[in-house]
Amino acid sequence: MAVDAFLRRNRLDPGRTDLAAAPTMFLRELALGLEGKPSSLPMIPTYIETALEVPRGQKVIALDAGGTNLRVALVGFDEKGAPVVEGLARHRMPGVNQAIGRDEFFRALASYVLPFAGRAERIGFCFSYPAEILPQKDGRLIQFTKEIKATGVEGELIGAGLAGALSEAGAPGRPRIVLINDTVTTLLAGRNAIPGRRFDSFVGVVCGTGFNVAYVESNALIRKTAGLDPAGYQVVNTESGSYARDILGPVDNAFDATTANPGRYRHEKTISGAYLGALALFAAQRAARDGALGPGAAAALRAVAALSTRDLNDFLLAPDDPRHPLGGVCAGIPAADAVALYAVCDSLVERAAAHVAVNLAAVVLKTGKGVDPRYPVCITVDGTTFWQLRSFRSRVESFLRGILSGRRARAWEITGVDDAPLLGAAIAALTN
């Protein structure tokens, strides 16, 4: 089929992902980043340990800035360790709808926290954007992703900026703020969610609007950071969405140029919900332009202004339903073109699953854990792309089983925790 040739030519077919060699390439980038050598993976130390017990009966203010939305609540854990969430409020992330400046950004954050001011002495802030975490648990923003437009914030200390805005707004006291990445909060939530189970290590994954992975690393191997106790362990935020050793094709390159941050976070743009739907539409339009679909399909696809990942999922679940954009396209084109269009979309989802599996396999291998099948590595995943996109989870698990077999055999288990970023932020604040 012409569409198969198009997919191969543009490296959009999952078969172009070398599942034997790709984890080794990823492992090399992980190691280089830990050593402070040139690497596409920042490998950010978090100074967060996983062995500390969560205190019972105390409350913290927890924030979850998870992409396009932000949530805030008062969170604690009862005597049995069950979470207690009070006053949960949802807001739009500042800088989503329109570009804003530094002061406006922090004032908006403070306005979300003010209703809870004075009810807790600590704030756990799940901040889902690349930040350099400092030993005092604040973080300096490296860059915004997920199309957030807030100028003057890069390079700023996020916790200090929020604390200053709260003080200016008249909030009582000066709460201690622990800034933590959403992958790290997901890992912490998984660490505390299954009492009585023994896991050999822990991995946190966010696969929703964005994509990232965190894991527990030996301090002795984090050679780029001086002064760490070599006998200790801490969570490392890989910022794996920035991985840049995959060879992407012409369609990926052209699509990247249309995004708000061309040349950056290219791995994430093949996986995450912020991009996957738009990439599918872009690829389908290119396939039609290149003759892999007929002229009628080309015209119909040009009329589709935008495609979200939710729209993509609707199409994969019900390809004949005209109520969603691609279903409407298929209603007016020959069946062969509808099949080809479906193949483009489905191939991109399967390729995304292969990329996630390679990333997870490399991290599990990097831990050196899971060798004893009785004690698996716990992989906690948060995000609708992983859990809701058609067949995505099953494909990731299938690829992962294939990679972590034979001489690479490791025991692992994937789990999910409701409200993982919010609960993990609370855990971080309570234990640090």
C-alpha positions as CSV (number, residue, x, y, z in Angstrom):
1,M,0.0,0.0,0.0
2,A,1.1,3.5,-0.7
3,V,0.5,4.5,2.9
4,D,2.9,1.8,4.2
5,A,5.6,3.2,2.0
6,F,4.8,6.7,3.2
7,L,5.1,5.6,6.9
8,R,8.4,3.8,6.3
9,R,9.9,6.7,4.3
10,N,9.1,9.1,7.1
11,R,10.0,6.9,10.0
12,L,6.5,6.9,11.3
13,D,6.0,3.2,11.4
14,P,6.8,1.5,14.8
15,G,9.0,-1.1,13.0
16,R,11.7,1.6,12.5
17,T,12.3,1.6,16.3
18,D,15.1,-0.9,17.0
19,L,13.9,-2.5,20.2
20,A,17.2,-4.3,20.7
21,A,19.5,-1.3,20.2
22,A,17.4,1.6,21.3
23,P,17.5,0.9,25.1
24,T,21.3,0.8,25.0
25,M,21.4,4.2,23.3
26,F,19.0,5.5,26.0
27,L,21.1,4.0,28.8
28,R,24.2,5.8,27.4
29,E,22.4,9.1,27.5
30,L,21.2,8.5,31.1
31,A,24.8,7.8,32.2
32,L,26.2,10.8,30.4
33,G,23.7,13.1,32.0
34,L,24.5,11.8,35.5
35,E,28.2,12.5,34.9
36,G,27.5,16.0,33.7
37,K,28.8,15.2,30.2
38,P,27.0,16.3,27.0
39,S,23.6,14.6,26.9
40,S,20.1,15.3,25.7
41,L,18.9,14.1,29.2
42,P,19.3,16.7,32.0
43,M,19.1,14.1,34.7
44,I,18.1,16.5,37.4
45,P,18.8,15.5,41.1
46,T,15.8,16.2,43.3
47,Y,17.3,15.6,46.8
48,I,14.1,13.6,47.5
49,E,14.5,10.2,49.2
50,T,12.0,7.4,49.2
51,A,12.7,5.6,52.4
52,L,11.0,8.2,54.7
53,E,7.7,7.4,56.4
54,V,4.8,9.8,55.8
55,P,3.6,11.4,59.1
56,R,0.0,10.9,59.9
57,G,-2.5,13.6,60.9
58,Q,-0.6,16.6,59.5
59,K,-1.8,18.7,56.7
60,V,-0.1,20.6,53.9
61,I,-1.2,22.8,51.0
62,A,-0.6,20.8,47.8
63,L,-0.4,22.3,44.3
64,D,-0.4,20.3,41.1
65,A,0.6,22.4,38.0
66,G,0.1,19.6,35.5
67,G,0.1,21.2,32.1
68,T,-2.9,23.2,31.1
69,N,-4.6,23.0,34.5
70,L,-3.6,23.6,38.1
71,R,-5.2,22.1,41.2
72,V,-4.8,23.1,44.8
73,A,-6.1,21.5,48.0
74,L,-5.4,20.8,51.6
75,V,-4.0,17.3,51.9
76,G,-3.1,15.0,54.8
77,F,-3.0,11.2,55.6
78,D,-5.1,9.5,58.3
79,E,-3.9,6.9,60.8
80,K,-4.2,4.1,58.2
81,G,-2.3,6.1,55.6
82,A,-5.3,6.9,53.5
83,P,-5.2,10.4,51.9
84,V,-7.6,13.1,53.0
85,V,-8.1,15.9,50.4
86,E,-10.0,19.0,51.4
87,G,-11.2,22.0,49.4
88,L,-9.9,20.8,46.0
89,A,-10.0,23.7,43.5
90,R,-9.2,23.7,39.8
91,H,-7.8,26.6,37.7
92,R,-6.3,27.2,34.3
93,M,-2.5,27.3,34.4
94,P,-1.3,30.9,34.0
95,G,0.1,31.4,30.5
96,V,-2.1,28.9,28.8
97,N,-4.7,31.2,27.2
98,Q,-2.5,34.2,26.6
99,A,1.1,35.3,27.1
100,I,1.8,36.9,30.5
101,G,4.8,38.3,32.3
102,R,6.7,37.2,35.4
103,D,4.9,39.2,38.0
104,E,1.5,38.3,36.6
105,F,2.4,34.6,36.6
106,F,3.4,34.6,40.3
107,R,0.4,36.8,41.3
108,A,-1.9,34.3,39.6
109,L,-0.3,31.4,41.5
110,A,-0.6,33.2,44.7
111,S,-4.3,34.0,44.1
112,Y,-4.9,30.2,43.9
113,V,-3.2,29.5,47.2
114,L,-4.6,32.4,49.2
115,P,-7.9,30.6,50.2
116,F,-5.8,28.0,52.0
117,A,-3.3,30.5,53.6
118,G,-2.8,30.0,57.3
119,R,-4.2,26.4,57.3
120,A,-0.8,24.7,56.9
121,E,2.9,25.6,57.4
122,R,4.1,23.8,54.3
123,I,3.3,23.8,50.6
124,G,4.1,20.9,48.3
125,F,4.2,22.1,44.8
126,C,4.1,19.6,41.9
127,F,5.6,21.7,39.1
128,S,5.4,19.8,35.8
129,Y,8.0,21.7,33.8
130,P,11.8,21.4,33.6
131,A,13.4,23.0,36.6
132,E,16.8,22.7,38.3
133,I,16.0,21.5,41.8
134,L,18.3,22.9,44.6
135,P,19.2,21.3,47.9
136,Q,16.8,23.5,49.8
137,K,14.0,22.0,47.6
138,D,13.2,25.1,45.5
139,G,13.6,24.9,41.8
140,R,14.9,27.2,39.0
141,L,12.8,27.0,35.9
142,I,14.8,25.8,32.9
143,Q,12.1,26.3,30.3
144,F,8.3,26.1,29.9
145,T,6.9,23.2,27.8
146,K,3.4,22.2,26.8
147,E,2.8,25.6,25.1
148,I,2.9,27.7,28.3
149,K,3.6,31.3,27.4
150,A,5.0,33.2,30.4
151,T,7.9,35.5,29.7
152,G,10.5,36.4,32.3
153,V,10.0,33.3,34.4
154,E,12.8,31.1,32.9
155,G,15.7,31.2,35.4
156,E,13.5,32.2,38.3
157,L,13.1,30.3,41.6
158,I,9.5,29.1,41.5
159,G,9.1,28.6,45.2
160,A,10.6,31.9,46.1
161,G,8.5,33.7,43.5
162,L,5.4,32.1,44.9
163,A,6.4,33.0,48.5
164,G,7.1,36.6,47.5
165,A,3.7,36.9,45.8
166,L,1.9,35.4,48.8
167,S,3.6,37.9,51.1
168,E,2.7,40.8,48.8
169,A,-0.9,39.6,48.8
170,G,-1.0,39.6,52.6
171,A,-0.8,35.9,53.4
172,P,0.2,35.2,57.0
173,G,3.7,33.8,57.7
174,R,6.1,32.4,55.2
175,P,5.4,28.7,54.5
176,R,8.1,26.3,53.5
177,I,7.7,25.4,49.9
178,V,8.9,22.1,48.5
179,L,9.1,22.1,44.7
180,I,8.9,18.8,43.0
181,N,8.4,17.5,39.4
182,D,5.2,15.6,38.6
183,T,7.1,12.4,37.7
184,V,8.7,12.5,41.1
185,T,5.3,13.0,42.8
186,T,3.9,10.1,40.9
187,L,6.8,7.9,42.0
188,L,6.2,9.0,45.7
189,A,2.5,8.3,45.4
190,G,3.2,4.8,44.1
191,R,5.8,4.2,46.8
192,N,3.1,4.8,49.5
193,A,0.1,3.4,47.8
194,I,0.5,-0.3,48.2
195,P,1.3,-1.1,51.9
196,G,2.6,-4.6,52.6
197,R,4.1,-5.1,49.1
198,R,7.9,-5.3,48.7
199,F,9.2,-3.7,45.5
200,D,12.9,-3.6,44.6
201,S,12.8,0.0,43.3
202,F,10.4,2.7,42.0
203,V,9.8,4.5,38.8
204,G,7.4,7.4,38.2
205,V,6.0,8.1,34.7
206,V,3.8,11.0,33.5
207,C,2.2,10.2,30.1
208,G,-0.6,12.6,29.6
209,T,-0.3,16.2,28.3
210,G,3.4,15.8,28.6
211,F,5.8,12.9,29.0
212,N,8.6,12.3,31.5
213,V,10.2,9.6,33.7
214,A,11.8,9.6,37.1
215,Y,13.6,6.8,39.0
216,V,15.6,6.1,42.1
217,E,19.4,6.4,41.6
218,S,22.5,5.8,43.7
219,N,24.1,9.0,44.8
220,A,27.5,7.4,44.0
221,L,26.5,7.5,40.3
222,I,25.3,11.1,40.3
223,R,28.9,12.3,39.6
224,K,28.0,15.8,38.4
225,T,26.8,16.8,41.8
226,A,29.4,17.2,44.6
227,G,28.8,16.5,48.2
228,L,26.3,13.7,48.0
229,D,26.4,10.9,50.5
230,P,27.6,8.0,48.2
231,A,25.8,5.5,50.4
232,G,22.5,7.2,49.8
233,Y,19.8,7.2,47.1
234,Q,17.6,9.9,45.7
235,V,15.0,10.4,42.9
236,V,16.3,11.7,39.6
237,N,14.1,13.5,37.2
238,T,15.4,12.4,33.7
239,E,13.4,15.0,31.7
240,S,13.2,12.2,29.2
241,G,10.9,14.2,26.9
242,S,14.1,16.0,25.7
243,Y,15.7,12.7,24.6
244,A,17.3,13.5,21.2
245,R,19.1,10.4,20.0
246,D,16.2,8.9,18.1
247,I,16.4,9.6,14.3
248,L,13.1,11.2,13.5
249,G,11.9,11.6,9.9
250,P,10.8,14.5,7.6
251,V,7.2,14.7,8.9
252,D,8.5,14.9,12.5
253,N,10.9,17.7,11.4
254,A,8.2,19.7,9.6
255,F,5.7,19.3,12.4
256,D,8.3,20.3,15.0
257,A,8.7,23.6,13.1
258,T,5.0,24.4,13.7
259,T,5.3,24.1,17.5
260,A,6.0,26.9,20.1
261,N,9.4,25.4,20.9
262,P,10.9,24.0,17.7
263,G,14.0,21.9,18.2
264,R,13.3,21.1,21.8
265,Y,11.6,18.2,23.5
266,R,11.3,16.3,20.2
267,H,10.9,12.9,21.9
268,E,7.9,14.2,23.9
269,K,6.3,15.5,20.7
270,T,6.1,11.9,19.4
271,I,4.3,10.7,22.6
272,S,2.4,13.2,24.7
273,G,-1.2,14.3,24.5
274,A,-0.2,17.9,23.9
275,Y,1.1,16.9,20.5
276,L,0.0,13.4,19.4
277,G,-3.4,14.5,17.9
278,A,-1.9,17.4,16.1
279,L,1.0,15.3,14.8
280,A,-1.5,12.7,13.5
281,L,-3.4,15.4,11.5
282,F,-0.2,16.8,10.2
283,A,1.0,13.4,9.1
284,A,-2.3,12.5,7.5
285,Q,-2.3,15.8,5.5
286,R,1.3,15.1,4.4
287,A,0.3,11.5,3.4
288,A,-2.5,12.9,1.3
289,R,-0.3,15.6,-0.2
290,D,2.2,12.9,-1.2
291,G,-0.4,10.8,-2.9
292,A,-0.8,8.1,-0.2
293,L,-4.5,9.1,0.0
294,G,-6.7,10.2,-2.9
295,P,-7.6,13.8,-3.8
296,G,-10.9,13.7,-2.1
297,A,-9.3,12.8,1.2
298,A,-6.7,15.5,0.7
299,A,-9.3,18.1,0.3
300,A,-11.3,16.8,3.3
301,L,-8.2,16.8,5.5
302,R,-7.2,20.3,4.6
303,A,-10.6,21.4,5.9
304,V,-9.8,20.0,9.4
305,A,-8.4,23.0,11.3
306,A,-7.2,21.1,14.4
307,L,-7.1,17.7,16.0
308,S,-6.7,17.0,19.7
309,T,-5.5,13.7,21.1
310,R,-9.0,13.2,22.4
311,D,-10.3,13.6,18.8
312,L,-7.6,11.1,17.7
313,N,-8.8,8.6,20.4
314,D,-12.4,9.0,19.3
315,F,-11.5,8.2,15.8
316,L,-9.5,5.1,16.8
317,L,-12.4,3.9,18.9
318,A,-15.2,4.7,16.4
319,P,-13.7,5.4,13.0
320,D,-17.1,5.7,11.3
321,D,-18.6,8.2,13.8
322,P,-19.1,11.5,11.9
323,R,-19.4,13.5,15.1
324,H,-15.6,13.8,15.4
325,P,-13.3,15.4,12.9
326,L,-11.7,12.4,11.2
327,G,-14.9,10.3,11.3
328,G,-16.5,13.2,9.4
329,V,-13.6,13.0,6.9
330,C,-14.1,9.2,6.4
331,A,-17.8,9.6,5.8
332,G,-17.1,11.3,2.4
333,I,-14.1,9.4,1.1
334,P,-13.5,6.0,-0.5
335,A,-13.1,3.1,2.0
336,A,-9.5,2.5,0.9
337,D,-8.6,6.1,1.9
338,A,-10.4,5.7,5.2
339,V,-8.3,2.5,5.9
340,A,-5.1,4.4,4.9
341,L,-6.1,7.3,7.2
342,Y,-6.7,4.9,10.1
343,A,-3.3,3.3,9.4
344,V,-1.5,6.6,9.7
345,C,-3.1,7.4,13.1
346,D,-2.8,3.9,14.5
347,S,0.9,3.7,13.5
348,L,1.7,6.9,15.3
349,V,0.1,5.6,18.5
350,E,2.0,2.3,18.2
351,R,5.3,4.2,17.6
352,A,4.6,6.3,20.6
353,A,4.1,3.2,22.7
354,A,7.4,1.8,21.4
355,H,9.2,5.0,22.4
356,V,7.7,4.8,25.9
357,A,8.7,1.1,26.3
358,V,12.3,1.9,25.3
359,N,12.5,4.7,27.8
360,L,11.0,2.5,30.6
361,A,13.2,-0.5,29.8
362,A,16.3,1.7,29.9
363,V,15.4,3.2,33.3
364,V,14.6,-0.2,34.8
365,L,17.9,-1.6,33.5
366,K,19.7,1.5,34.9
367,T,18.4,0.8,38.4
368,G,20.0,-2.6,38.4
369,K,16.9,-3.8,40.2
370,G,14.1,-6.3,39.5
371,V,16.5,-9.2,39.0
372,D,14.7,-11.3,41.6
373,P,11.2,-12.0,40.2
374,R,9.7,-11.9,43.7
375,Y,10.4,-8.2,44.0
376,P,9.6,-6.2,40.9
377,V,10.3,-2.6,40.1
378,C,7.1,-0.6,40.7
379,I,6.3,1.6,37.7
380,T,3.6,4.1,38.7
381,V,2.0,5.9,35.7
382,D,-0.1,9.0,35.7
383,G,-1.8,10.5,32.6
384,T,-4.7,10.0,30.3
385,T,-2.6,9.3,27.2
386,F,-1.3,6.1,28.9
387,W,-4.5,5.0,30.5
388,Q,-7.2,6.1,28.0
389,L,-5.7,6.2,24.5
390,R,-6.9,3.2,22.6
391,S,-4.6,0.1,23.2
392,F,-1.8,2.3,24.4
393,R,-1.1,0.6,27.7
394,S,-1.3,-2.9,26.3
395,R,1.1,-1.9,23.5
396,V,3.6,-0.4,26.0
397,E,3.4,-3.5,28.1
398,S,3.9,-5.8,25.1
399,F,6.9,-3.9,23.9
400,L,8.3,-3.8,27.4
401,R,7.9,-7.5,28.0
402,G,9.8,-8.1,24.7
403,I,12.7,-5.8,25.7
404,L,13.0,-7.0,29.3
405,S,13.4,-10.6,28.5
406,G,16.3,-13.1,27.9
407,R,19.6,-11.7,29.2
408,R,17.8,-8.4,30.0
409,A,15.0,-10.1,32.0
410,R,13.7,-8.0,34.8
411,A,10.6,-8.1,37.0
412,W,8.4,-5.0,36.8
413,E,4.8,-4.0,37.5
414,I,2.8,-1.1,36.2
415,T,0.3,0.6,38.5
416,G,-1.7,3.8,38.8
417,V,-2.7,6.0,41.7
418,D,-5.6,8.4,41.6
419,D,-4.5,12.0,42.1
420,A,-0.8,10.9,42.1
421,P,0.7,14.4,41.5
422,L,-1.4,16.0,44.2
423,L,-0.7,13.3,46.8
424,G,2.9,13.0,45.9
425,A,3.4,16.8,46.3
426,A,1.8,16.4,49.8
427,I,4.1,13.5,50.6
428,A,7.2,15.5,49.5
429,A,6.2,18.4,51.7
430,L,5.5,16.2,54.7
431,T,8.8,14.3,54.5
432,N,11.2,17.1,53.6
